[in-house]
Amino acid sequence: VLIQVLLDDRLRFMRPVEVKIEEEGEHFIAQCDEFEEYGYGRNFIEAVDDLRQTLAELYWTLRSEQSRLGRDLANLWQKLGQQMQVI
């Protein structure tokens, strides 16, 4: 599955991002390997929406804390910032 639009109307990816969907018992997991983030839900749509919300929250958190990030999070912020468009 590819996503480009997040649940935050202020953000969108400049290109679609690949998301893998797995079913575990009664739950679904939406996994974005590119940013090492996950979303969970009782169905496919809930899992993808949770991931879309998680990615938006990650963007705003890293943006507000960018001067205090360690190396790994700074690299993640750089990657996320390069691929995200603020509308």
Buried (B, 14 or more C-beta within 10 A) or exposed (E): EEBEEBBBEEBBBEEEBEBEBEEEEEEBBBBBEBBEBBBBBEEEEBBBBBBBBBBBBBBEEBEEEEEEBEEEBBEBBEEBEEBBEEE
